[in-house]
């Protein structure tokens, strides 16, 4: 799945959540989708979280 298809799916999910569930459902889907994206990128190795930590 390429990024355009993933973006289309995410946009459709946000649209359905906003239409059927209102603003708070839209916001919840947006936040959880962003968290899933960050976790997926970190597990895949495309996002290096070690640079964000301070020691």
N, C-alpha and C positions, 0 to 999 in steps of 0.2 A: 504494500500500500504506500503510495507516495504522499508527500505532504499536502498536495492540493486535495486529494481525496479525503485525507484525515481532516483538513480544514473545512471541507464541505460537510462532512458528517458532524463535526463539532458545531458548526453554524446552524445546521438543521436541528440538532438537539437543543441548542439554546433557544431557537425560535419556537419549537414546540413547548419547551418549559415556560417561556414567556407568555405564549398564547393561552395555554391551558392552565398554568399554575400561578400566573401573575408574576409580579416583580421579584418576590422573595424566592420563588422557585427558580427563576432565571438566574438570580444571584448565587443561589446554592449550586446549581449546575455549573456555573462559571468558575466558582472557587474550587469545587471538586475536580473539574476538568483540568484546571491549571495545576492542581496538586498531582493529579495523575500524569500529566505531561512531564512535570519536573521529575517525578519518581521514575517514569519510563526512560527519560533521557539519561538519568543517573545510572540506572541499571544497565542500559545499553552501552554506556561508556562515552556518550557524546557530551556529557555535562560533568565537569570536574568540580566537585564540591569542596575539595581539600583547600583550594585557594581562598575560599570564603571564611574559613575558620581562623580565628586569632588565637595565638598561644603566647 
